[in-house]
Amino acid sequence: MPLWIIVVTAGKTQAEALDPNLSLPQRWQLWQNFADVWNQAHVPAAFAGSLVIMVPAVFLVLIFGSMAAWVLARRSSRLTAVAYSLAISGIVLPPAVVTIVLLLRQLGLAGTVVGMIGVYVGMYMSTVIFFVTGFVRTIPQELEEAARVDGAGPLRVFATMILPMLVPVLSTATILICLYIWNDVFYAFFVVGGRVQTLPLNLYNVASAGLYLNNWHLIFAYVILMSLPLLLVFVVAQRKIISGITAGAVK
């Protein structure tokens, strides 16, 4: 129902969209609304800002999280169990926004892309560790032992043997983390708000500034444009996502 309201409202004129409802537009002008949003709301710049933050953040959190999960999955000591519990505690414990902002100021990273990337890496490391650890336990250790006998070091074993096997579960983690980062406005507002424009921040700014006041057709057209990239990625990678969700479930 909400999706239907977004689509039909995005195709209406301003007068029809003043009161969003389930009715179809009398005359579809979806593409015209897309064009207006693209030109008036600086969507290309905001799109670039979202990519500049999301791509490095996702890459780093997947690599570091996979490495940590590999180590935690191959150790069985009590200390490792405690470390694993602490590592995944970030899934249920909310980040302290005030502390994050103060720490970034002390490091000189407040309001920077690097600071925002670091925040996302720290926030979603727990998600990757949680997903990957169970999957790694299904990989026979004999494969790693054979590689070590051939003289491969830990980094080479991880890069050439473990990482390629993690593609299904990392596909799932990638979609989830991309979704979180792409749609985030709360943490981005406090860390880079006013300095770097992302799509959610840009939508918030133009709506709150009155540019889209009572222009629900443009707001919903913006929402559709913002959702299309991840929707396309999900459609293309849905099989790997499903296999990644079920992988390692028996463990």
Backbone as CSV, one residue per row, in Angstrom:
resi,resn,N_x,N_y,N_z,CA_x,CA_y,CA_z,C_x,C_y,C_z
1,MET,0.808,-1.214,0.000,0.000,0.000,0.000,0.850,1.276,0.000
2,PRO,1.865,1.402,0.871,2.718,2.604,0.795,3.436,2.728,-0.548
3,LEU,3.895,1.600,-1.095,4.567,1.644,-2.388,3.625,2.142,-3.475
4,TRP,2.379,1.686,-3.444,1.395,2.132,-4.430,1.155,3.640,-4.315
5,ILE,1.022,4.126,-3.095,0.800,5.560,-2.891,1.974,6.374,-3.428
6,ILE,3.203,5.890,-3.205,4.390,6.608,-3.684,4.393,6.690,-5.201
7,VAL,4.116,5.562,-5.852,4.191,5.517,-7.318,3.110,6.387,-7.952
8,VAL,1.849,6.227,-7.494,0.771,6.978,-8.143,0.877,8.472,-7.830
9,THR,1.345,8.821,-6.635,1.496,10.233,-6.306,2.626,10.862,-7.097
10,ALA,3.701,10.094,-7.318,4.827,10.609,-8.097,4.433,10.882,-9.544
11,GLY,3.356,10.280,-10.018,2.915,10.493,-11.388,1.838,11.542,-11.543
12,LYS,1.458,12.219,-10.459,0.374,13.190,-10.506,0.899,14.608,-10.683
13,THR,-0.017,15.520,-10.927,0.293,16.941,-10.929,0.307,17.442,-9.489
14,GLN,0.771,18.672,-9.293,0.823,19.222,-7.940,-0.564,19.299,-7.320
15,ALA,-1.548,19.713,-8.093,-2.908,19.847,-7.559,-3.472,18.505,-7.127
16,GLU,-3.271,17.475,-7.928,-3.778,16.146,-7.580,-3.062,15.564,-6.377
17,ALA,-1.769,15.897,-6.214,-0.959,15.290,-5.162,-1.052,16.011,-3.830
18,LEU,-1.830,17.084,-3.730,-1.936,17.812,-2.464,-2.453,16.917,-1.349
19,ASP,-3.319,15.985,-1.691,-3.857,15.037,-0.723,-3.538,13.625,-1.204
20,PRO,-2.365,13.073,-0.842,-1.967,11.755,-1.350,-3.003,10.676,-1.017
21,ASN,-3.378,9.903,-2.022,-4.355,8.834,-1.829,-4.059,7.704,-2.801
22,LEU,-4.971,6.753,-2.867,-4.750,5.557,-3.674,-5.196,5.708,-5.127
23,SER,-5.819,6.799,-5.457,-6.383,6.953,-6.797,-5.290,7.168,-7.842
24,LEU,-5.564,6.714,-9.065,-4.646,6.912,-10.167,-4.685,8.366,-10.633
25,PRO,-3.585,8.868,-11.174,-3.605,10.244,-11.709,-4.477,10.342,-12.947
26,GLN,-5.089,11.471,-13.136,-5.881,11.681,-14.354,-5.001,11.690,-15.590
27,ARG,-3.804,12.205,-15.443,-2.833,12.201,-16.548,-1.446,11.969,-15.958
28,TRP,-0.811,10.881,-16.384,0.501,10.534,-15.841,1.558,11.532,-16.314
29,GLN,2.328,12.056,-15.360,3.469,12.903,-15.718,4.687,12.507,-14.874
30,LEU,4.864,11.195,-14.762,5.954,10.662,-13.942,7.317,11.103,-14.454
31,TRP,7.541,10.990,-15.757,8.847,11.343,-16.302,9.116,12.837,-16.186
32,GLN,8.098,13.647,-16.313,8.278,15.089,-16.138,8.662,15.414,-14.700
33,ASN,8.037,14.729,-13.750,8.380,14.931,-12.342,9.809,14.484,-12.058
34,PHE,10.219,13.367,-12.662,11.600,12.923,-12.515,12.564,13.979,-13.043
35,ALA,12.247,14.542,-14.187,13.116,15.561,-14.784,13.196,16.803,-13.902
36,ASP,12.053,17.219,-13.344,12.043,18.395,-12.469,12.894,18.162,-11.223
37,VAL,12.741,16.993,-10.639,13.524,16.670,-9.438,15.010,16.638,-9.776
38,TRP,15.350,16.005,-10.878,16.758,15.858,-11.265,17.427,17.212,-11.473
39,ASN,16.698,18.141,-12.039,17.273,19.444,-12.363,17.208,20.435,-11.199
40,GLN,16.161,20.382,-10.404,15.947,21.387,-9.371,16.597,21.035,-8.038
41,ALA,16.694,19.755,-7.724,17.128,19.349,-6.379,18.585,18.917,-6.308
42,HIS,19.365,19.144,-7.378,20.795,18.791,-7.376,21.012,17.309,-7.064
43,VAL,20.206,16.471,-7.691,20.299,15.029,-7.448,21.650,14.455,-7.869
44,PRO,22.235,14.825,-9.022,23.532,14.232,-9.389,24.614,14.445,-8.338
45,ALA,24.688,15.654,-7.765,25.702,15.920,-6.742,25.449,15.093,-5.488
46,ALA,24.185,14.974,-5.094,23.855,14.167,-3.921,24.113,12.688,-4.182
47,PHE,23.820,12.240,-5.401,24.090,10.854,-5.776,25.585,10.561,-5.684
48,ALA,26.402,11.476,-6.179,27.854,11.308,-6.103,28.319,11.283,-4.649
49,GLY,27.731,12.145,-3.804,28.101,12.157,-2.395,27.770,10.848,-1.707
50,SER,26.622,10.272,-2.028,26.249,8.985,-1.439,27.213,7.889,-1.868
51,LEU,27.592,7.892,-3.147,28.521,6.867,-3.646,29.905,7.017,-3.014
52,VAL,30.382,8.257,-2.873,31.710,8.490,-2.317,31.802,7.965,-0.890
53,ILE,30.704,8.028,-0.158,30.699,7.541,1.218,30.411,6.040,1.269
54,MET,29.430,5.589,0.498,28.973,4.201,0.621,29.985,3.191,0.108
55,VAL,30.559,3.414,-1.067,31.435,2.413,-1.682,32.655,2.101,-0.813
56,PRO,33.442,3.094,-0.369,34.581,2.751,0.502,34.147,2.135,1.832
57,ALA,33.046,2.627,2.409,32.589,2.098,3.686,32.213,0.628,3.570
58,VAL,31.472,0.282,2.526,31.066,-1.116,2.340,32.275,-1.999,2.073
59,PHE,33.194,-1.534,1.229,34.391,-2.324,0.923,35.203,-2.597,2.183
60,LEU,35.448,-1.573,2.981,36.275,-1.733,4.179,35.599,-2.614,5.220
61,VAL,34.310,-2.424,5.428,33.638,-3.208,6.459,33.550,-4.678,6.044
62,LEU,33.431,-4.956,4.757,33.395,-6.350,4.306,34.755,-7.016,4.480
63,ILE,35.827,-6.317,4.129,37.169,-6.901,4.243,37.545,-7.110,5.712
64,PHE,37.441,-6.055,6.525,37.837,-6.168,7.927,36.913,-7.123,8.691
65,GLY,35.612,-7.045,8.403,34.674,-7.944,9.074,34.910,-9.394,8.706
66,SER,35.227,-9.667,7.443,35.500,-11.039,7.013,36.767,-11.575,7.674
67,MET,37.793,-10.750,7.750,39.026,-11.174,8.421,38.777,-11.507,9.884
68,ALA,38.050,-10.624,10.559,37.754,-10.861,11.973,36.911,-12.116,12.153
69,ALA,35.911,-12.300,11.297,35.058,-13.486,11.391,35.846,-14.756,11.155
70,TRP,36.788,-14.721,10.217,37.617,-15.895,9.934,38.429,-16.302,11.156
71,VAL,39.037,-15.319,11.810,39.828,-15.614,13.009,38.929,-16.138,14.127
72,LEU,37.802,-15.488,14.349,36.909,-15.901,15.431,36.319,-17.284,15.184
73,ALA,36.078,-17.618,13.923,35.493,-18.925,13.609,36.491,-20.052,13.772
74,ARG,37.776,-19.753,13.652,38.811,-20.794,13.732,39.411,-20.937,15.130
75,ARG,38.935,-20.176,16.075,39.416,-20.286,17.444,38.281,-20.787,18.335
76,SER,38.625,-21.583,19.340,37.589,-22.174,20.202,37.838,-21.931,21.682
77,SER,38.676,-20.943,22.004,38.968,-20.662,23.409,37.864,-19.813,24.030
78,ARG,37.882,-19.739,25.352,36.901,-18.925,26.065,37.079,-17.442,25.742
79,LEU,38.320,-17.027,25.582,38.596,-15.632,25.245,38.006,-15.292,23.877
80,THR,38.089,-16.219,22.950,37.515,-15.995,21.624,36.002,-15.876,21.695
81,ALA,35.387,-16.692,22.537,33.933,-16.619,22.688,33.513,-15.259,23.237
82,VAL,34.278,-14.743,24.188,33.987,-13.418,24.739,34.189,-12.349,23.664
83,ALA,35.267,-12.481,22.886,35.535,-11.516,21.825,34.430,-11.534,20.779
84,TYR,33.922,-12.722,20.456,32.839,-12.820,19.478,31.567,-12.158,20.008
85,SER,31.274,-12.380,21.286,30.084,-11.760,21.885,30.191,-10.243,21.857
86,LEU,31.375,-9.729,22.149,31.569,-8.280,22.100,31.479,-7.769,20.664
87,ALA,31.996,-8.572,19.723,32.016,-8.137,18.327,30.617,-7.997,17.749
88,ILE,29.706,-8.895,18.131,28.354,-8.832,17.567,27.397,-8.035,18.455
89,SER,27.893,-7.526,19.585,27.014,-6.746,20.469,26.547,-5.459,19.801
90,GLY,27.293,-4.999,18.780,26.896,-3.786,18.088,25.589,-3.911,17.335
91,ILE,25.118,-5.152,17.130,23.848,-5.336,16.447,22.691,-4.852,17.304
92,VAL,22.805,-5.037,18.618,21.697,-4.687,19.515,21.961,-3.415,20.318
93,LEU,23.223,-3.002,20.443,23.535,-1.806,21.218,23.570,-0.594,20.300
94,PRO,22.760,0.414,20.548,22.742,1.598,19.669,24.011,2.427,19.848
95,PRO,24.562,2.963,18.773,25.751,3.819,18.875,25.430,5.108,19.630
96,ALA,26.407,5.597,20.360,26.259,6.855,21.092,26.631,8.005,20.162
97,VAL,25.630,8.702,19.664,25.863,9.721,18.639,26.721,10.859,19.179
98,VAL,26.415,11.325,20.387,27.162,12.455,20.953,28.627,12.087,21.111
99,THR,28.892,10.884,21.606,30.276,10.433,21.784,30.984,10.331,20.441
100,ILE,30.294,9.835,19.434,30.892,9.713,18.098,31.296,11.086,17.567
101,VAL,30.409,12.047,17.679,30.701,13.397,17.168,31.869,14.018,17.923
102,LEU,31.889,13.887,19.252,32.989,14.443,20.042,34.318,13.779,19.697
103,LEU,34.289,12.454,19.505,35.521,11.750,19.146,36.027,12.192,17.781
104,LEU,35.136,12.349,16.825,35.549,12.805,15.499,36.131,14.216,15.550
105,ARG,35.587,15.054,16.417,36.145,16.395,16.568,37.561,16.335,17.128
106,GLN,37.790,15.458,18.096,39.125,15.309,18.669,40.117,14.811,17.631
107,LEU,39.642,13.967,16.710,40.515,13.415,15.673,40.629,14.326,14.463
108,GLY,39.849,15.405,14.438,39.857,16.299,13.291,39.129,15.746,12.088
109,LEU,38.199,14.813,12.301,37.481,14.170,11.207,36.012,14.553,11.160
110,ALA,35.580,15.447,12.044,34.172,15.855,12.040,33.851,16.599,10.754
111,GLY,32.740,16.233,10.134,32.312,16.886,8.920,33.066,16.462,7.678
112,THR,33.795,15.352,7.754,34.575,14.888,6.605,34.039,13.546,6.098
113,VAL,34.347,13.256,4.842,33.955,11.965,4.261,34.661,10.819,4.973
114,VAL,35.933,11.016,5.311,36.695,9.964,6.005,36.058,9.644,7.350
115,GLY,35.649,10.677,8.079,34.988,10.449,9.359,33.690,9.695,9.216
116,MET,32.890,10.037,8.187,31.624,9.354,7.965,31.847,7.897,7.584
117,ILE,32.856,7.644,6.763,33.182,6.269,6.387,33.591,5.469,7.624
118,GLY,34.421,6.069,8.486,34.838,5.384,9.709,33.668,5.049,10.612
119,VAL,32.707,5.956,10.707,31.521,5.702,11.533,30.741,4.509,11.001
120,TYR,30.521,4.462,9.704,29.763,3.354,9.119,30.510,2.022,9.257
121,VAL,31.828,2.062,9.079,32.611,0.828,9.230,32.477,0.290,10.656
122,GLY,32.591,1.176,11.634,32.449,0.734,13.013,31.051,0.252,13.359
123,MET,30.046,0.910,12.797,28.662,0.557,13.124,28.259,-0.796,12.562
124,TYR,28.701,-1.124,11.347,28.204,-2.317,10.668,29.199,-3.467,10.644
125,MET,30.313,-3.316,11.364,31.259,-4.423,11.487,30.595,-5.622,12.155
126,SER,29.748,-5.359,13.157,29.080,-6.451,13.867,28.192,-7.264,12.938
127,THR,27.524,-6.597,12.012,26.641,-7.299,11.070,27.425,-8.266,10.205
128,VAL,28.567,-7.827,9.682,29.381,-8.693,8.820,29.932,-9.867,9.625
129,ILE,30.443,-9.612,10.815,30.991,-10.689,11.642,29.917,-11.718,11.957
130,PHE,28.714,-11.262,12.268,27.620,-12.178,12.586,27.277,-13.064,11.394
131,PHE,27.201,-12.480,10.201,26.850,-13.244,9.000,27.958,-14.219,8.608
132,VAL,29.205,-13.754,8.655,30.305,-14.513,8.058,30.802,-15.626,8.973
133,THR,30.762,-15.429,10.281,31.344,-16.419,11.198,30.714,-17.793,11.020
134,GLY,29.395,-17.853,10.984,28.730,-19.141,10.800,29.058,-19.781,9.466
135,PHE,29.237,-18.970,8.431,29.572,-19.506,7.113,30.985,-20.073,7.097
136,VAL,31.923,-19.382,7.739,33.315,-19.847,7.752,33.423,-21.207,8.429
137,ARG,32.607,-21.443,9.440,32.668,-22.722,10.153,32.259,-23.907,9.288
138,THR,31.579,-23.637,8.169,31.203,-24.715,7.256,32.311,-25.041,6.262
139,ILE,33.353,-24.223,6.200,34.462,-24.449,5.279,35.459,-25.401,5.939
140,PRO,35.798,-26.521,5.327,36.748,-27.472,5.935,38.106,-26.839,6.200
141,GLN,38.627,-27.056,7.393,39.932,-26.501,7.734,41.058,-27.177,6.966
142,GLU,40.783,-28.366,6.431,41.820,-29.081,5.682,42.288,-28.287,4.465
143,LEU,41.387,-27.490,3.879,41.772,-26.659,2.740,42.831,-25.637,3.137
144,GLU,42.657,-25.038,4.293,43.628,-24.058,4.765,44.944,-24.734,5.140
145,GLU,44.849,-25.900,5.764,46.067,-26.615,6.154,46.876,-27.017,4.932
146,ALA,46.198,-27.439,3.859,46.908,-27.794,2.633,47.616,-26.578,2.043
147,ALA,46.960,-25.421,2.104,47.587,-24.207,1.583,48.800,-23.812,2.417
148,ARG,48.712,-23.983,3.723,49.849,-23.649,4.586,51.021,-24.594,4.340
149,VAL,50.728,-25.857,4.074,51.791,-26.812,3.762,52.537,-26.392,2.499
150,ASP,51.803,-25.787,1.553,52.416,-25.312,0.317,53.145,-23.989,0.496
151,GLY,53.146,-23.470,1.727,53.903,-22.259,2.015,53.108,-20.972,2.009
152,ALA,51.775,-21.031,1.934,50.954,-19.814,1.922,50.830,-19.243,3.327
153,GLY,50.986,-17.933,3.453,50.802,-17.265,4.725,49.338,-16.975,4.994
154,PRO,49.014,-16.432,6.184,47.614,-16.171,6.543,46.890,-15.261,5.554
155,LEU,47.539,-14.173,5.130,46.880,-13.252,4.205,46.611,-13.909,2.857
156,ARG,47.553,-14.717,2.401,47.355,-15.393,1.117,46.259,-16.449,1.217
157,VAL,46.215,-17.164,2.334,45.149,-18.147,2.531,43.790,-17.470,2.518
158,PHE,43.703,-16.342,3.205,42.432,-15.624,3.259,42.034,-15.087,1.892
159,ALA,42.984,-14.466,1.185,42.667,-13.809,-0.081,42.368,-14.798,-1.197
160,THR,43.070,-15.929,-1.240,42.936,-16.851,-2.371,41.979,-18.002,-2.122
161,MET,41.714,-18.324,-0.834,40.861,-19.476,-0.550,39.576,-19.095,0.182
162,ILE,39.707,-18.340,1.257,38.541,-18.050,2.095,37.640,-17.013,1.456
163,LEU,38.218,-15.913,1.020,37.413,-14.811,0.493,36.556,-15.208,-0.712
164,PRO,37.084,-15.953,-1.693,36.210,-16.358,-2.812,35.028,-17.219,-2.365
165,MET,35.202,-18.024,-1.308,34.112,-18.867,-0.830,33.041,-18.074,-0.084
166,LEU,33.379,-16.852,0.304,32.442,-16.038,1.081,31.522,-15.191,0.205
167,VAL,31.611,-15.347,-1.110,30.839,-14.488,-2.013,29.338,-14.516,-1.719
168,PRO,28.708,-15.695,-1.516,27.250,-15.679,-1.264,26.866,-14.898,-0.013
169,VAL,27.559,-15.161,1.095,27.185,-14.488,2.347,27.579,-13.016,2.308
170,LEU,28.678,-12.683,1.632,29.063,-11.275,1.515,28.103,-10.512,0.609
171,SER,27.489,-11.200,-0.336,26.473,-10.550,-1.173,25.288,-10.115,-0.327
172,THR,24.884,-10.992,0.589,23.789,-10.639,1.499,24.163,-9.457,2.382
173,ALA,25.352,-9.542,2.980,25.802,-8.463,3.856,25.944,-7.154,3.085
174,THR,26.391,-7.229,1.841,26.556,-6.027,1.032,25.233,-5.318,0.815
175,ILE,24.205,-6.080,0.456,22.900,-5.467,0.214,22.366,-4.821,1.484
176,LEU,22.467,-5.514,2.599,21.940,-4.973,3.855,22.669,-3.694,4.251
177,ILE,23.996,-3.713,4.179,24.765,-2.551,4.602,24.573,-1.395,3.626
178,CYS,24.525,-1.698,2.328,24.241,-0.645,1.348,22.889,-0.006,1.631
179,LEU,21.912,-0.820,1.973,20.581,-0.293,2.286,20.627,0.628,3.492
180,TYR,21.350,0.216,4.539,21.451,1.046,5.740,22.129,2.381,5.434
181,ILE,23.260,2.317,4.734,24.039,3.531,4.473,23.327,4.439,3.477
182,TRP,22.774,3.852,2.421,22.132,4.639,1.360,20.960,5.445,1.906
183,ASN,20.217,4.880,2.851,19.015,5.541,3.369,19.253,6.307,4.667
184,ASP,20.482,6.298,5.156,20.739,6.916,6.458,20.713,8.436,6.360
185,VAL,19.962,9.034,7.232,19.951,10.489,7.348,20.326,10.926,8.759
186,PHE,20.098,10.070,9.745,20.301,10.435,11.148,21.783,10.670,11.446
187,TYR,22.612,9.645,11.222,24.029,9.777,11.553,24.735,10.728,10.584
188,ALA,24.336,10.687,9.307,24.941,11.601,8.335,24.648,13.057,8.690
189,PHE,23.472,13.321,9.245,23.108,14.694,9.609,24.050,15.239,10.680
190,PHE,24.403,14.407,11.658,25.251,14.870,12.755,26.732,14.889,12.386
191,VAL,27.159,14.021,11.477,28.584,13.919,11.166,28.973,14.820,10.005
192,VAL,28.226,14.760,8.884,28.613,15.530,7.689,27.526,16.483,7.233
193,GLY,26.466,16.634,8.009,25.367,17.500,7.607,25.828,18.915,7.293
194,GLY,25.469,19.416,6.104,25.848,20.759,5.703,27.189,20.849,5.004
195,ARG,27.984,19.773,5.033,29.306,19.795,4.395,29.360,18.870,3.186
196,VAL,28.746,17.689,3.340,28.681,16.722,2.240,27.219,16.361,2.033
197,GLN,26.765,16.428,0.801,25.374,16.112,0.499,25.250,14.650,0.087
198,THR,24.351,13.931,0.750,23.942,12.612,0.301,22.479,12.701,-0.121
199,LEU,21.967,11.655,-0.748,20.587,11.715,-1.233,19.580,11.931,-0.109
200,PRO,19.627,11.177,0.995,18.661,11.447,2.065,18.817,12.832,2.677
201,LEU,20.074,13.267,2.873,20.292,14.606,3.421,19.785,15.682,2.469
202,ASN,20.007,15.478,1.197,19.548,16.455,0.211,18.026,16.536,0.189
203,LEU,17.368,15.376,0.254,15.906,15.378,0.293,15.404,16.087,1.544
204,TYR,16.047,15.824,2.665,15.658,16.492,3.910,15.842,18.004,3.793
205,ASN,16.944,18.416,3.200,17.236,19.851,3.105,16.254,20.570,2.188
206,VAL,15.997,20.010,1.016,15.103,20.702,0.089,13.662,20.695,0.586
207,ALA,13.278,19.628,1.292,11.917,19.578,1.830,11.748,20.551,2.989
208,SER,12.734,20.588,3.879,12.625,21.473,5.043,12.802,22.941,4.662
209,ALA,13.492,23.203,3.545,13.682,24.589,3.113,12.458,25.158,2.416
210,GLY,11.462,24.340,2.164,10.239,24.814,1.536,10.215,24.692,0.036
211,LEU,11.325,24.201,-0.570,11.355,24.056,-2.023,10.287,23.079,-2.498
212,TYR,10.037,22.037,-1.692,9.050,21.032,-2.061,7.793,21.139,-1.192
213,LEU,7.576,22.289,-0.597,6.413,22.461,0.259,5.134,22.222,-0.538
214,ASN,4.344,21.269,-0.076,3.089,20.866,-0.738,3.305,20.254,-2.123
215,ASN,4.545,19.965,-2.462,4.842,19.314,-3.738,5.098,17.827,-3.498
216,TRP,4.060,17.130,-3.088,4.224,15.714,-2.763,4.593,14.905,-3.990
217,HIS,4.181,15.332,-5.156,4.526,14.597,-6.363,6.036,14.617,-6.606
218,LEU,6.698,15.725,-6.264,8.149,15.807,-6.425,8.880,15.049,-5.321
219,ILE,8.366,15.106,-4.112,8.990,14.378,-3.004,8.969,12.880,-3.271
220,PHE,7.825,12.359,-3.695,7.727,10.929,-3.958,8.513,10.541,-5.207
221,ALA,8.606,11.440,-6.192,9.454,11.170,-7.357,10.920,11.078,-6.926
222,TYR,11.321,11.920,-5.995,12.681,11.874,-5.455,12.908,10.546,-4.738
223,VAL,11.945,10.110,-3.960,12.077,8.842,-3.229,12.275,7.681,-4.202
224,ILE,11.532,7.680,-5.307,11.681,6.618,-6.300,13.071,6.655,-6.921
225,LEU,13.532,7.847,-7.307,14.864,7.960,-7.883,15.934,7.485,-6.909
226,MET,15.769,7.799,-5.639,16.744,7.406,-4.624,16.750,5.897,-4.400
227,SER,15.603,5.247,-4.614,15.485,3.812,-4.348,15.887,2.946,-5.528
228,LEU,15.887,3.494,-6.723,16.127,2.689,-7.927,17.474,1.967,-7.943
229,PRO,18.599,2.609,-7.588,19.885,1.896,-7.664,19.925,0.623,-6.827
230,LEU,19.494,0.702,-5.573,19.515,-0.485,-4.723,18.493,-1.515,-5.175
231,LEU,17.372,-1.051,-5.698,16.368,-1.983,-6.202,16.924,-2.799,-7.368
232,LEU,17.636,-2.145,-8.268,18.237,-2.848,-9.392,19.298,-3.843,-8.921
233,VAL,20.112,-3.440,-7.955,21.130,-4.349,-7.417,20.476,-5.561,-6.772
234,PHE,19.394,-5.336,-6.040,18.707,-6.446,-5.383,18.130,-7.414,-6.411
235,VAL,17.539,-6.902,-7.471,16.957,-7.779,-8.499,18.037,-8.628,-9.152
236,VAL,19.195,-8.030,-9.425,20.278,-8.756,-10.094,20.889,-9.809,-9.170
237,ALA,21.033,-9.484,-7.881,21.778,-10.357,-6.974,20.884,-11.143,-6.023
238,GLN,19.595,-11.262,-6.287,18.700,-11.867,-5.318,19.021,-13.334,-5.042
239,ARG,19.494,-14.086,-6.058,19.807,-15.489,-5.821,20.960,-15.649,-4.841
240,LYS,21.998,-14.840,-5.023,23.131,-14.916,-4.100,22.735,-14.436,-2.714
241,ILE,21.829,-13.495,-2.654,21.374,-13.000,-1.351,20.661,-14.099,-0.590
242,ILE,19.758,-14.818,-1.259,19.015,-15.896,-0.602,19.954,-17.016,-0.169
243,SER,20.891,-17.382,-1.032,21.839,-18.437,-0.659,22.726,-17.997,0.491
244,GLY,23.054,-16.713,0.550,23.861,-16.225,1.646,23.121,-16.229,2.969
245,ILE,21.819,-15.986,2.940,21.019,-16.002,4.167,20.948,-17.404,4.760
246,THR,20.790,-18.411,3.891,20.645,-19.786,4.361,21.993,-20.463,4.591
247,ALA,23.085,-19.925,4.041,24.398,-20.554,4.192,24.815,-20.542,5.641
248,GLY,25.314,-21.683,6.089,25.804,-21.774,7.461,24.708,-21.901,8.488
249,ALA,23.468,-22.073,8.080,22.366,-22.137,9.044,22.461,-23.364,9.933
250,VAL,23.003,-24.489,9.409,23.071,-25.713,10.212,24.100,-25.576,11.319
251,LYS,24.978,-24.616,11.213,25.985,-24.425,12.255,25.456,-23.534,13.372
